[in-house]
Amino acid sequence: MGEIQGHLGSDVFYDFEEMSCGDLLIALLKAMRPLPAGTLVEVRALDPGAPIDIPAWCRMVGHALLVRAGGPQNTHYLIRKGG
Amino acid sequence: MAKLLISITNAKNDTDRATVGCVVANASVASGVDTVVFLSTEGVRLSQEGYADDIHEEGFAPLKKLLTDFVDAGGAIWVCSPCFKKRGLDENKLVLGATIVGGAKAVEFLSTGGSCMTY
């Protein structure tokens, strides 16, 4: 099996695998905090709660969720970091 | 800014509840919410350096890491003063980010727009 990669044209890619709930959001926060506003970030998350949590998180912290792609429990998200 | 107080009333007597409380606190602080973990009754034991080192619920990050991440992300830990004193715990062994408070602090936080979840 090949290495997991981003394919949505992002600047950076993070694979959060099975992380969930607070662990996933803290990891997202840590990953995105040092990035400049406008950065395109692709995230892969396998947890079944992620399709609900990641859009909600983006709304709360001011990031734009541009694309959600992939199958159930194996979704890629393209996020533009807010200002 | 929205405010959320996560009340944790358990420690090694119920590591599942203690852990999930910390996970939800991390979800809150990572979402830009002004977040406080309020440790009371048995939960105050989590405020002691070293106590949580061996708490690791299956499927979750170790509790020590959860609390460290929480504080690093800007969260505050408040420790119920009478609960702390009743158990003879050590003020000199508080984990980073923990402050001993009285009930007035929690009441002020909640009565000025804060919400609460309890574990």
N, CA and C atoms of all chains as a GROMACS GRO file, in nm:
protein
  606
    1MET      N    1   0.084  -0.118   0.000
    1MET     CA    2   0.000   0.000   0.000
    1MET      C    3   0.088   0.123   0.000
    2GLY      N    4   0.057   0.218  -0.084
    2GLY     CA    5   0.139   0.338  -0.095
    2GLY      C    6   0.117   0.434   0.020
    3GLU      N    7   0.210   0.527   0.034
    3GLU     CA    8   0.199   0.628   0.139
    3GLU      C    9   0.078   0.717   0.114
    4ILE      N   10   0.006   0.747   0.221
    4ILE     CA   11  -0.111   0.833   0.209
    4ILE      C   12  -0.066   0.975   0.175
    5GLN      N   13  -0.129   1.033   0.076
    5GLN     CA   14  -0.092   1.168   0.034
    5GLN      C   15  -0.218   1.250   0.012
    6GLY      N   16  -0.196   1.382   0.012
    6GLY     CA   17  -0.305   1.471  -0.023
    6GLY      C   18  -0.324   1.474  -0.174
    7HIS      N   19  -0.444   1.506  -0.215
    7HIS     CA   20  -0.470   1.512  -0.359
    7HIS      C   21  -0.566   1.625  -0.395
    8LEU      N   22  -0.582   1.720  -0.304
    8LEU     CA   23  -0.680   1.828  -0.328
    8LEU      C   24  -0.612   1.961  -0.359
    9GLY      N   25  -0.484   1.957  -0.387
    9GLY     CA   26  -0.414   2.079  -0.427
    9GLY      C   27  -0.382   2.173  -0.313
   10SER      N   28  -0.356   2.118  -0.196
   10SER     CA   29  -0.329   2.202  -0.078
   10SER      C   30  -0.183   2.242  -0.071
   11ASP      N   31  -0.154   2.336   0.023
   11ASP     CA   32  -0.016   2.374   0.052
   11ASP      C   33   0.050   2.272   0.146
   12VAL      N   34  -0.029   2.222   0.241
   12VAL     CA   35   0.022   2.122   0.336
   12VAL      C   36  -0.083   2.014   0.356
   13PHE      N   37  -0.035   1.896   0.399
   13PHE     CA   38  -0.125   1.783   0.420
   13PHE      C   39  -0.096   1.719   0.555
   14TYR      N   40  -0.202   1.688   0.628
   14TYR     CA   41  -0.187   1.618   0.756
   14TYR      C   42  -0.279   1.496   0.756
   15ASP      N   43  -0.225   1.384   0.802
   15ASP     CA   44  -0.305   1.262   0.816
   15ASP      C   45  -0.328   1.236   0.964
   16PHE      N   46  -0.450   1.255   1.010
   16PHE     CA   47  -0.480   1.237   1.151
   16PHE      C   48  -0.537   1.098   1.181
   17GLU      N   49  -0.540   1.013   1.081
   17GLU     CA   50  -0.577   0.872   1.099
   17GLU      C   51  -0.703   0.856   1.185
   18GLU      N   52  -0.690   0.783   1.298
   18GLU     CA   53  -0.809   0.751   1.380
   18GLU      C   54  -0.833   0.850   1.492
   19MET      N   55  -0.761   0.960   1.495
   19MET     CA   56  -0.781   1.055   1.605
   19MET      C   57  -0.925   1.106   1.606
   20SER      N   58  -0.975   1.137   1.728
   20SER     CA   59  -1.115   1.177   1.738
   20SER      C   60  -1.133   1.285   1.843
   21CYS      N   61  -1.249   1.347   1.839
   21CYS     CA   62  -1.296   1.439   1.943
   21CYS      C   63  -1.189   1.542   1.980
   22GLY      N   64  -1.162   1.556   2.109
   22GLY     CA   65  -1.067   1.659   2.153
   22GLY      C   66  -0.926   1.635   2.103
   23ASP      N   67  -0.887   1.508   2.094
   23ASP     CA   68  -0.752   1.478   2.043
   23ASP      C   69  -0.735   1.529   1.900
   24LEU      N   70  -0.837   1.506   1.818
   24LEU     CA   71  -0.832   1.551   1.679
   24LEU      C   72  -0.828   1.703   1.670
   25LEU      N   73  -0.912   1.770   1.751
   25LEU     CA   74  -0.919   1.917   1.741
   25LEU      C   75  -0.792   1.982   1.794
   26ILE      N   76  -0.735   1.927   1.901
   26ILE     CA   77  -0.608   1.980   1.951
   26ILE      C   78  -0.499   1.961   1.846
   27ALA      N   79  -0.500   1.846   1.779
   27ALA     CA   80  -0.400   1.821   1.675
   27ALA      C   81  -0.418   1.918   1.558
   28LEU      N   82  -0.544   1.943   1.521
   28LEU     CA   83  -0.571   2.041   1.416
   28LEU      C   84  -0.522   2.180   1.457
   29LEU      N   85  -0.554   2.217   1.581
   29LEU     CA   86  -0.512   2.349   1.631
   29LEU      C   87  -0.360   2.363   1.625
   30LYS      N   88  -0.289   2.262   1.675
   30LYS     CA   89  -0.143   2.268   1.676
   30LYS      C   90  -0.085   2.274   1.535
   31ALA      N   91  -0.148   2.200   1.444
   31ALA     CA   92  -0.096   2.196   1.307
   31ALA      C   93  -0.118   2.328   1.236
   32MET      N   94  -0.232   2.391   1.260
   32MET     CA   95  -0.267   2.510   1.182
   32MET      C   96  -0.222   2.641   1.246
   33ARG      N   97  -0.196   2.638   1.377
   33ARG     CA   98  -0.161   2.762   1.447
   33ARG      C   99  -0.042   2.834   1.383
   34PRO      N  100   0.066   2.766   1.346
   34PRO     CA  101   0.182   2.840   1.292
   34PRO      C  102   0.166   2.882   1.146
   35LEU      N  103   0.062   2.839   1.080
   35LEU     CA  104   0.049   2.868   0.937
   35LEU      C  105  -0.010   3.006   0.914
   36PRO      N  106   0.031   3.075   0.809
   36PRO     CA  107  -0.027   3.206   0.779
   36PRO      C  108  -0.171   3.193   0.730
   37ALA      N  109  -0.248   3.300   0.752
   37ALA     CA  110  -0.385   3.303   0.702
   37ALA      C  111  -0.385   3.282   0.552
   38GLY      N  112  -0.484   3.208   0.505
   38GLY     CA  113  -0.495   3.181   0.362
   38GLY      C  114  -0.433   3.049   0.320
   39THR      N  115  -0.353   2.988   0.408
   39THR     CA  116  -0.292   2.860   0.373
   39THR      C  117  -0.399   2.754   0.346
   40LEU      N  118  -0.378   2.678   0.242
   40LEU     CA  119  -0.469   2.567   0.210
   40LEU      C  120  -0.416   2.440   0.277
   41VAL      N  121  -0.497   2.384   0.363
   41VAL     CA  122  -0.458   2.268   0.443
   41VAL      C  123  -0.549   2.151   0.407
   42GLU      N  124  -0.488   2.039   0.372
   42GLU     CA  125  -0.567   1.918   0.350
   42GLU      C  126  -0.550   1.824   0.468
   43VAL      N  127  -0.661   1.773   0.513
   43VAL     CA  128  -0.663   1.686   0.630
   43VAL      C  129  -0.730   1.554   0.593
   44ARG      N  130  -0.671   1.445   0.636
   44ARG     CA  131  -0.736   1.314   0.625
   44ARG      C  132  -0.771   1.268   0.765
   45ALA      N  133  -0.896   1.230   0.787
   45ALA     CA  134  -0.940   1.186   0.919
   45ALA      C  135  -1.033   1.066   0.903
   46LEU      N  136  -1.008   0.960   0.980
   46LEU     CA  137  -1.082   0.835   0.964
   46LEU      C  138  -1.192   0.816   1.068
   47ASP      N  139  -1.191   0.893   1.174
   47ASP     CA  140  -1.289   0.874   1.280
   47ASP      C  141  -1.430   0.901   1.228
   48PRO      N  142  -1.528   0.818   1.266
   48PRO     CA  143  -1.665   0.840   1.217
   48PRO      C  144  -1.727   0.971   1.264
   49GLY      N  145  -1.673   1.030   1.370
   49GLY     CA  146  -1.727   1.158   1.416
   49GLY      C  147  -1.668   1.277   1.344
   50ALA      N  148  -1.559   1.256   1.272
   50ALA     CA  149  -1.489   1.367   1.208
   50ALA      C  150  -1.574   1.442   1.104
   51PRO      N  151  -1.657   1.373   1.024
   51PRO     CA  152  -1.737   1.447   0.926
   51PRO      C  153  -1.833   1.548   0.987
   52ILE      N  154  -1.868   1.529   1.113
   52ILE     CA  155  -1.952   1.627   1.183
   52ILE      C  156  -1.864   1.730   1.253
   53ASP      N  157  -1.758   1.681   1.319
   53ASP     CA  158  -1.676   1.770   1.403
   53ASP      C  159  -1.593   1.869   1.322
   54ILE      N  160  -1.534   1.826   1.214
   54ILE     CA  161  -1.443   1.916   1.142
   54ILE      C  162  -1.518   2.036   1.081
   55PRO      N  163  -1.634   2.017   1.017
   55PRO     CA  164  -1.706   2.136   0.970
   55PRO      C  165  -1.748   2.229   1.085
   56ALA      N  166  -1.793   2.170   1.197
   56ALA     CA  167  -1.832   2.254   1.312
   56ALA      C  168  -1.712   2.332   1.364
   57TRP      N  169  -1.598   2.265   1.372
   57TRP     CA  170  -1.476   2.331   1.421
   57TRP      C  171  -1.436   2.446   1.328
   58CYS      N  172  -1.443   2.422   1.200
   58CYS     CA  173  -1.408   2.529   1.104
   58CYS      C  174  -1.499   2.650   1.123
   59ARG      N  175  -1.628   2.627   1.143
   59ARG     CA  176  -1.721   2.738   1.164
   59ARG      C  177  -1.685   2.815   1.291
   60MET      N  178  -1.650   2.745   1.397
   60MET     CA  179  -1.623   2.812   1.525
   60MET      C  180  -1.495   2.893   1.522
   61VAL      N  181  -1.394   2.846   1.456
   61VAL     CA  182  -1.264   2.914   1.462
   61VAL      C  183  -1.239   3.003   1.341
   62GLY      N  184  -1.331   3.006   1.246
   62GLY     CA  185  -1.319   3.100   1.136
   62GLY      C  186  -1.240   3.051   1.016
   63HIS      N  187  -1.226   2.920   1.002
   63HIS     CA  188  -1.163   2.866   0.881
   63HIS      C  189  -1.272   2.830   0.779
   64ALA      N  190  -1.233   2.827   0.653
   64ALA     CA  191  -1.328   2.793   0.548
   64ALA      C  192  -1.307   2.649   0.504
   65LEU      N  193  -1.411   2.568   0.517
   65LEU     CA  194  -1.405   2.430   0.467
   65LEU      C  195  -1.446   2.434   0.320
   66LEU      N  196  -1.350   2.411   0.233
   66LEU     CA  197  -1.374   2.428   0.090
   66LEU      C  198  -1.423   2.300   0.023
   67VAL      N  199  -1.365   2.187   0.063
   67VAL     CA  200  -1.396   2.061  -0.003
   67VAL      C  201  -1.401   1.950   0.100
   68ARG      N  202  -1.496   1.862   0.083
   68ARG     CA  203  -1.497   1.737   0.162
   68ARG      C  204  -1.507   1.625   0.060
   69ALA      N  205  -1.409   1.536   0.057
   69ALA     CA  206  -1.405   1.434  -0.048
   69ALA      C  207  -1.369   1.299   0.013
   70GLY      N  208  -1.409   1.193  -0.054
   70GLY     CA  209  -1.374   1.059  -0.008
   70GLY      C  210  -1.494   0.986   0.046
   71GLY      N  211  -1.471   0.863   0.088
   71GLY     CA  212  -1.580   0.779   0.135
   71GLY      C  213  -1.604   0.794   0.283
   72PRO      N  214  -1.709   0.726   0.334
   72PRO     CA  215  -1.738   0.730   0.477
   72PRO      C  216  -1.618   0.684   0.560
   73GLN      N  217  -1.591   0.754   0.666
   73GLN     CA  218  -1.483   0.723   0.760
   73GLN      C  219  -1.344   0.727   0.696
   74ASN      N  220  -1.334   0.787   0.580
   74ASN     CA  221  -1.202   0.804   0.518
   74ASN      C  222  -1.205   0.930   0.434
   75THR      N  223  -1.233   1.040   0.501
   75THR     CA  224  -1.263   1.162   0.429
   75THR      C  225  -1.143   1.257   0.430
   76HIS      N  226  -1.124   1.322   0.318
   76HIS     CA  227  -1.025   1.429   0.307
   76HIS      C  228  -1.099   1.562   0.309
   77TYR      N  229  -1.038   1.660   0.377
   77TYR     CA  230  -1.097   1.793   0.390
   77TYR      C  231  -0.996   1.895   0.341
   78LEU      N  232  -1.043   1.990   0.263
   78LEU     CA  233  -0.957   2.101   0.222
   78LEU      C  234  -1.005   2.226   0.295
   79ILE      N  235  -0.915   2.283   0.375
   79ILE     CA  236  -0.950   2.394   0.463
   79ILE      C  237  -0.861   2.514   0.430
   80ARG      N  238  -0.922   2.631   0.417
   80ARG     CA  239  -0.843   2.753   0.404
   80ARG      C  240  -0.838   2.820   0.541
   81LYS      N  241  -0.716   2.842   0.591
   81LYS     CA  242  -0.703   2.902   0.723
   81LYS      C  243  -0.754   3.046   0.723
   82GLY      N  244  -0.834   3.079   0.825
   82GLY     CA  245  -0.887   3.214   0.839
   82GLY      C  246  -0.785   3.311   0.893
   83GLY      N  247  -0.822   3.437   0.896
   83GLY     CA  248  -0.731   3.542   0.942
   83GLY      C  249  -0.727   3.555   1.092
   84MET      N  250  -1.685   3.619   2.364
   84MET     CA  251  -1.643   3.480   2.342
   84MET      C  252  -1.726   3.387   2.429
   85ALA      N  253  -1.765   3.273   2.372
   85ALA     CA  254  -1.838   3.173   2.449
   85ALA      C  255  -1.751   3.120   2.562
   86LYS      N  256  -1.816   3.076   2.671
   86LYS     CA  257  -1.743   3.028   2.788
   86LYS      C  258  -1.799   2.891   2.830
   87LEU      N  259  -1.709   2.799   2.857
   87LEU     CA  260  -1.752   2.664   2.897
   87LEU      C  261  -1.668   2.615   3.013
   88LEU      N  262  -1.737   2.572   3.118
   88LEU     CA  263  -1.669   2.513   3.234
   88LEU      C  264  -1.695   2.363   3.232
   89ILE      N  265  -1.585   2.288   3.230
   89ILE     CA  266  -1.595   2.142   3.234
   89ILE      C  267  -1.566   2.099   3.378
   90SER      N  268  -1.668   2.051   3.444
   90SER     CA  269  -1.654   2.009   3.583
   90SER      C  270  -1.615   1.861   3.587
   91ILE      N  271  -1.499   1.833   3.646
   91ILE     CA  272  -1.451   1.695   3.658
   91ILE      C  273  -1.447   1.658   3.805
   92THR      N  274  -1.527   1.558   3.841
   92THR     CA  275  -1.541   1.521   3.982
   92THR      C  276  -1.483   1.384   4.012
   93ASN      N  277  -1.409   1.330   3.916
   93ASN     CA  278  -1.353   1.196   3.933
   93ASN      C  279  -1.204   1.194   3.898
   94ALA      N  280  -1.135   1.098   3.956
   94ALA     CA  281  -0.992   1.078   3.928
   94ALA      C  282  -0.970   0.928   3.908
   95LYS      N  283  -0.886   0.865   3.990
   95LYS     CA  284  -0.862   0.721   3.970
   95LYS      C  285  -0.981   0.635   4.013
   96ASN      N  286  -1.078   0.694   4.081
   96ASN     CA  287  -1.200   0.619   4.115
   96ASN      C  288  -1.285   0.593   3.991
   97ASP      N  289  -1.266   0.676   3.886
   97ASP     CA  290  -1.339   0.657   3.760
   97ASP      C  291  -1.258   0.725   3.649
   98THR      N  292  -1.157   0.654   3.602
   98THR     CA  293  -1.066   0.714   3.504
   98THR      C  294  -1.135   0.739   3.370
   99ASP      N  295  -1.242   0.665   3.342
   99ASP     CA  296  -1.316   0.687   3.217
   99ASP      C  297  -1.378   0.827   3.218
  100ARG      N  298  -1.448   0.860   3.325
  100ARG     CA  299  -1.510   0.993   3.333
  100ARG      C  300  -1.404   1.103   3.335
  101ALA      N  301  -1.299   1.082   3.412
  101ALA     CA  302  -1.195   1.185   3.420
  101ALA      C  303  -1.133   1.210   3.283
  102THR      N  304  -1.109   1.102   3.209
  102THR     CA  305  -1.045   1.114   3.077
  102THR      C  306  -1.138   1.183   2.977
  103VAL      N  307  -1.262   1.139   2.973
  103VAL     CA  308  -1.354   1.199   2.874
  103VAL      C  309  -1.378   1.347   2.904
  104GLY      N  310  -1.382   1.382   3.031
  104GLY     CA  311  -1.394   1.524   3.065
  104GLY      C  312  -1.279   1.606   3.007
  105CYS      N  313  -1.159   1.551   3.016
  105CYS     CA  314  -1.042   1.621   2.961
  105CYS      C  315  -1.047   1.627   2.808
  106VAL      N  316  -1.096   1.522   2.746
  106VAL     CA  317  -1.106   1.520   2.599
  106VAL      C  318  -1.204   1.628   2.552
  107VAL      N  319  -1.317   1.637   2.619
  107VAL     CA  320  -1.416   1.738   2.581
  107VAL      C  321  -1.361   1.879   2.608
  108ALA      N  322  -1.288   1.895   2.716
  108ALA     CA  323  -1.226   2.025   2.743
  108ALA      C  324  -1.130   2.063   2.631
  109ASN      N  325  -1.059   1.967   2.579
  109ASN     CA  326  -0.967   1.995   2.468
  109ASN      C  327  -1.044   2.032   2.341
  110ALA      N  328  -1.156   1.964   2.317
  110ALA     CA  329  -1.238   2.001   2.201
  110ALA      C  330  -1.285   2.145   2.214
  111SER      N  331  -1.320   2.184   2.336
  111SER     CA  332  -1.370   2.320   2.359
  111SER      C  333  -1.261   2.424   2.340
  112VAL      N  334  -1.149   2.405   2.405
  112VAL     CA  335  -1.043   2.507   2.397
  112VAL      C  336  -0.987   2.515   2.255
  113ALA      N  337  -0.982   2.403   2.186
  113ALA     CA  338  -0.932   2.404   2.048
  113ALA      C  339  -1.029   2.473   1.954
  114SER      N  340  -1.153   2.492   1.998
  114SER     CA  341  -1.254   2.557   1.916
  114SER      C  342  -1.266   2.706   1.946
  115GLY      N  343  -1.172   2.758   2.022
  115GLY     CA  344  -1.170   2.901   2.049
  115GLY      C  345  -1.264   2.944   2.160
  116VAL      N  346  -1.313   2.849   2.238
  116VAL     CA  347  -1.402   2.880   2.350
  116VAL      C  348  -1.319   2.903   2.476
  117ASP      N  349  -1.356   3.006   2.553
  117ASP     CA  350  -1.291   3.031   2.682
  117ASP      C  351  -1.325   2.913   2.774
  118THR      N  352  -1.228   2.830   2.804
  118THR     CA  353  -1.257   2.700   2.868
  118THR      C  354  -1.183   2.684   3.000
  119VAL      N  355  -1.259   2.639   3.098
  119VAL     CA  356  -1.202   2.610   3.230
  119VAL      C  357  -1.232   2.465   3.265
  120VAL      N  358  -1.131   2.393   3.313
  120VAL     CA  359  -1.154   2.264   3.378
  120VAL      C  360  -1.162   2.291   3.527
  121PHE      N  361  -1.276   2.260   3.585
  121PHE     CA  362  -1.297   2.282   3.728
  121PHE      C  363  -1.289   2.146   3.798
  122LEU      N  364  -1.186   2.128   3.879
  122LEU     CA  365  -1.166   2.002   3.951
  122LEU      C  366  -1.226   2.015   4.090
  123SER      N  367  -1.319   1.925   4.122
  123SER     CA  368  -1.375   1.926   4.257
  123SER      C  369  -1.393   1.783   4.305
  124THR      N  370  -1.432   1.769   4.430
  124THR     CA  371  -1.438   1.640   4.501
  124THR      C  372  -1.317   1.553   4.462
  125GLU      N  373  -1.335   1.426   4.421
  125GLU     CA  374  -1.218   1.343   4.391
  125GLU      C  375  -1.133   1.398   4.276
  126GLY      N  376  -1.195   1.475   4.189
  126GLY     CA  377  -1.123   1.530   4.073
  126GLY      C  378  -1.002   1.614   4.109
  127VAL      N  379  -0.999   1.670   4.229
  127VAL     CA  380  -0.886   1.756   4.266
  127VAL      C  381  -0.753   1.680   4.265
  128ARG      N  382  -0.759   1.549   4.277
  128ARG     CA  383  -0.633   1.472   4.277
  128ARG      C  384  -0.558   1.486   4.143
  129LEU      N  385  -0.632   1.515   4.037
  129LEU     CA  386  -0.568   1.534   3.906
  129LEU      C  387  -0.480   1.658   3.903
  130SER      N  388  -0.493   1.744   4.002
  130SER     CA  389  -0.413   1.867   4.005
  130SER      C  390  -0.271   1.844   4.054
  131GLN      N  391  -0.244   1.722   4.104
  131GLN     CA  392  -0.113   1.697   4.164
  131GLN      C  393  -0.013   1.641   4.062
  132GLU      N  394   0.100   1.703   4.053
  132GLU     CA  395   0.206   1.658   3.962
  132GLU      C  396   0.237   1.510   3.987
  133GLY      N  397   0.233   1.431   3.882
  133GLY     CA  398   0.267   1.289   3.893
  133GLY      C  399   0.149   1.197   3.912
  134TYR      N  400   0.039   1.250   3.967
  134TYR     CA  401  -0.076   1.164   3.998
  134TYR      C  402  -0.133   1.096   3.873
  135ALA      N  403  -0.144   1.172   3.766
  135ALA     CA  404  -0.212   1.121   3.646
  135ALA      C  405  -0.119   1.044   3.552
  136ASP      N  406   0.005   1.028   3.591
  136ASP     CA  407   0.104   0.970   3.498
  136ASP      C  408   0.066   0.830   3.450
  137ASP      N  409  -0.008   0.756   3.531
  137ASP     CA  410  -0.041   0.618   3.492
  137ASP      C  411  -0.188   0.602   3.453
  138ILE      N  412  -0.254   0.714   3.423
  138ILE     CA  413  -0.394   0.705   3.379
  138ILE      C  414  -0.397   0.711   3.227
  139HIS      N  415  -0.435   0.600   3.164
  139HIS     CA  416  -0.437   0.594   3.018
  139HIS      C  417  -0.551   0.501   2.976
  140GLU      N  418  -0.666   0.559   2.952
  140GLU     CA  419  -0.781   0.482   2.907
  140GLU      C  420  -0.761   0.436   2.763
  141GLU      N  421  -0.802   0.313   2.736
  141GLU     CA  422  -0.791   0.259   2.601
  141GLU      C  423  -0.871   0.346   2.503
  142GLY      N  424  -0.809   0.378   2.392
  142GLY     CA  425  -0.877   0.458   2.290
  142GLY      C  426  -0.863   0.607   2.308
  143PHE      N  427  -0.795   0.649   2.415
  143PHE     CA  428  -0.775   0.791   2.442
  143PHE      C  429  -0.626   0.818   2.464
  144ALA      N  430  -0.590   0.944   2.448
  144ALA     CA  431  -0.454   0.984   2.484
  144ALA      C  432  -0.437   0.973   2.635
  145PRO      N  433  -0.313   0.957   2.684
  145PRO     CA  434  -0.291   0.956   2.829
  145PRO      C  435  -0.343   1.084   2.894
  146LEU      N  436  -0.396   1.072   3.013
  146LEU     CA  437  -0.459   1.188   3.078
  146LEU      C  438  -0.358   1.301   3.100
  147LYS      N  439  -0.236   1.266   3.132
  147LYS     CA  440  -0.135   1.371   3.153
  147LYS      C  441  -0.117   1.453   3.024
  148LYS      N  442  -0.113   1.385   2.910
  148LYS     CA  443  -0.098   1.457   2.783
  148LYS      C  444  -0.221   1.543   2.755
  149LEU      N  445  -0.339   1.491   2.787
  149LEU     CA  446  -0.462   1.568   2.765
  149LEU      C  447  -0.458   1.699   2.842
  150LEU      N  448  -0.417   1.693   2.969
  150LEU     CA  449  -0.412   1.814   3.050
  150LEU      C  450  -0.303   1.909   3.003
  151THR      N  451  -0.189   1.853   2.963
  151THR     CA  452  -0.080   1.938   2.913
  151THR      C  453  -0.122   2.009   2.785
  152ASP      N  454  -0.185   1.934   2.694
  152ASP     CA  455  -0.234   1.995   2.570
  152ASP      C  456  -0.337   2.103   2.598
  153PHE      N  457  -0.423   2.077   2.696
  153PHE     CA  458  -0.529   2.172   2.731
  153PHE      C  459  -0.470   2.306   2.776
  154VAL      N  460  -0.375   2.299   2.865
  154VAL     CA  461  -0.312   2.422   2.916
  154VAL      C  462  -0.232   2.491   2.805
  155ASP      N  463  -0.164   2.411   2.726
  155ASP     CA  464  -0.085   2.467   2.616
  155ASP      C  465  -0.173   2.541   2.515
  156ALA      N  466  -0.296   2.497   2.500
  156ALA     CA  467  -0.389   2.560   2.405
  156ALA      C  468  -0.459   2.681   2.466
  157GLY      N  469  -0.431   2.711   2.592
  157GLY     CA  470  -0.489   2.831   2.653
  157GLY      C  471  -0.595   2.804   2.758
  158GLY      N  472  -0.617   2.680   2.794
  158GLY     CA  473  -0.718   2.646   2.894
  158GLY      C  474  -0.667   2.670   3.036
  159ALA      N  475  -0.762   2.689   3.127
  159ALA     CA  476  -0.728   2.709   3.269
  159ALA      C  477  -0.783   2.594   3.352
  160ILE      N  478  -0.709   2.559   3.456
  160ILE     CA  479  -0.753   2.454   3.549
  160ILE      C  480  -0.777   2.518   3.685
  161TRP      N  481  -0.899   2.509   3.732
  161TRP     CA  482  -0.933   2.561   3.864
  161TRP      C  483  -0.955   2.443   3.958
  162VAL      N  484  -0.904   2.457   4.079
  162VAL     CA  485  -0.908   2.347   4.176
  162VAL      C  486  -0.986   2.393   4.298
  163CYS      N  487  -1.090   2.318   4.332
  163CYS     CA  488  -1.177   2.354   4.446
  163CYS      C  489  -1.097   2.352   4.576
  164SER      N  490  -1.093   2.466   4.640
  164SER     CA  491  -1.009   2.481   4.759
  164SER      C  492  -1.049   2.386   4.874
  165PRO      N  493  -1.176   2.384   4.915
  165PRO     CA  494  -1.208   2.295   5.028
  165PRO      C  495  -1.190   2.147   4.995
  166CYS      N  496  -1.216   2.109   4.869
  166CYS     CA  497  -1.196   1.969   4.828
  166CYS      C  498  -1.047   1.933   4.837
  167PHE      N  499  -0.964   2.029   4.798
  167PHE     CA  500  -0.819   2.012   4.797
  167PHE      C  501  -0.767   1.996   4.940
  168LYS      N  502  -0.813   2.086   5.026
  168LYS     CA  503  -0.766   2.084   5.166
  168LYS      C  504  -0.814   1.959   5.239
  169LYS      N  505  -0.938   1.920   5.211
  169LYS     CA  506  -0.994   1.800   5.279
  169LYS      C  507  -0.907   1.678   5.256
  170ARG      N  508  -0.845   1.670   5.138
  170ARG     CA  509  -0.765   1.554   5.101
  170ARG      C  510  -0.618   1.569   5.134
  171GLY      N  511  -0.582   1.681   5.196
  171GLY     CA  512  -0.444   1.701   5.238
  171GLY      C  513  -0.345   1.706   5.123
  172LEU      N  514  -0.386   1.762   5.009
  172LEU     CA  515  -0.297   1.768   4.892
  172LEU      C  516  -0.198   1.884   4.906
  173ASP      N  517  -0.100   1.885   4.816
  173ASP     CA  518   0.016   1.975   4.830
  173ASP      C  519   0.009   2.090   4.729
  174GLU      N  520  -0.002   2.212   4.780
  174GLU     CA  521  -0.006   2.331   4.692
  174GLU      C  522   0.121   2.346   4.610
  175ASN      N  523   0.229   2.289   4.657
  175ASN     CA  524   0.356   2.302   4.586
  175ASN      C  525   0.372   2.198   4.474
  176LYS      N  526   0.272   2.112   4.458
  176LYS     CA  527   0.280   2.009   4.354
  176LYS      C  528   0.169   2.024   4.250
  177LEU      N  529   0.119   2.146   4.232
  177LEU     CA  530   0.015   2.169   4.132
  177LEU      C  531   0.072   2.155   3.992
  178VAL      N  532  -0.006   2.093   3.903
  178VAL     CA  533   0.038   2.084   3.763
  178VAL      C  534   0.034   2.223   3.700
  179LEU      N  535   0.108   2.239   3.593
  179LEU     CA  536   0.114   2.367   3.523
  179LEU      C  537  -0.026   2.410   3.480
  180GLY      N  538  -0.059   2.535   3.509
  180GLY     CA  539  -0.188   2.589   3.467
  180GLY      C  540  -0.298   2.576   3.570
  181ALA      N  541  -0.269   2.510   3.683
  181ALA     CA  542  -0.371   2.488   3.786
  181ALA      C  543  -0.366   2.599   3.891
  182THR      N  544  -0.485   2.643   3.932
  182THR     CA  545  -0.498   2.747   4.035
  182THR      C  546  -0.603   2.703   4.135
  183ILE      N  547  -0.573   2.717   4.263
  183ILE     CA  548  -0.672   2.684   4.366
  183ILE      C  549  -0.768   2.802   4.379
  184VAL      N  550  -0.898   2.770   4.370
  184VAL     CA  551  -1.000   2.876   4.375
  184VAL      C  552  -1.111   2.835   4.471
  185GLY      N  553  -1.189   2.935   4.513
  185GLY     CA  554  -1.310   2.909   4.590
  185GLY      C  555  -1.429   2.900   4.496
  186GLY      N  556  -1.542   2.866   4.551
  186GLY     CA  557  -1.662   2.849   4.470
  186GLY      C  558  -1.706   2.976   4.400
  187ALA      N  559  -1.672   3.091   4.458
  187ALA     CA  560  -1.716   3.218   4.397
  187ALA      C  561  -1.662   3.233   4.256
  188LYS      N  562  -1.542   3.183   4.234
  188LYS     CA  563  -1.482   3.196   4.101
  188LYS      C  564  -1.564   3.120   3.997
  189ALA      N  565  -1.604   2.999   4.031
  189ALA     CA  566  -1.685   2.919   3.940
  189ALA      C  567  -1.823   2.981   3.921
  190VAL      N  568  -1.880   3.030   4.029
  190VAL     CA  569  -2.013   3.092   4.021
  190VAL      C  570  -2.007   3.217   3.933
  191GLU      N  571  -1.903   3.297   3.949
  191GLU     CA  572  -1.889   3.417   3.867
  191GLU      C  573  -1.880   3.379   3.718
  192PHE      N  574  -1.799   3.279   3.688
  192PHE     CA  575  -1.780   3.235   3.549
  192PHE      C  576  -1.913   3.190   3.488
  193LEU      N  577  -1.990   3.112   3.566
  193LEU     CA  578  -2.114   3.056   3.513
  193LEU      C  579  -2.226   3.159   3.507
  194SER      N  580  -2.225   3.252   3.602
  194SER     CA  581  -2.335   3.349   3.607
  194SER      C  582  -2.312   3.467   3.514
  195THR      N  583  -2.200   3.468   3.444
  195THR     CA  584  -2.174   3.575   3.347
  195THR      C  585  -2.168   3.517   3.206
  196GLY      N  586  -2.248   3.416   3.182
  196GLY     CA  587  -2.261   3.366   3.046
  196GLY      C  588  -2.196   3.232   3.020
  197GLY      N  589  -2.133   3.172   3.121
  197GLY     CA  590  -2.069   3.043   3.101
  197GLY      C  591  -2.168   2.927   3.107
  198SER      N  592  -2.137   2.822   3.036
  198SER     CA  593  -2.214   2.699   3.043
  198SER      C  594  -2.128   2.591   3.109
  199CYS      N  595  -2.192   2.481   3.146
  199CYS     CA  596  -2.120   2.378   3.222
  199CYS      C  597  -2.155   2.238   3.174
  200MET      N  598  -2.052   2.152   3.169
  200MET     CA  599  -2.072   2.009   3.150
  200MET      C  600  -2.001   1.940   3.265
  201THR      N  601  -2.058   1.832   3.315
  201THR     CA  602  -2.001   1.766   3.432
  201THR      C  603  -1.965   1.620   3.402
  202TYR      N  604  -1.848   1.581   3.448
  202TYR     CA  605  -1.801   1.442   3.435
  202TYR      C  606  -1.759   1.390   3.572
   0.00000   0.00000   0.00000
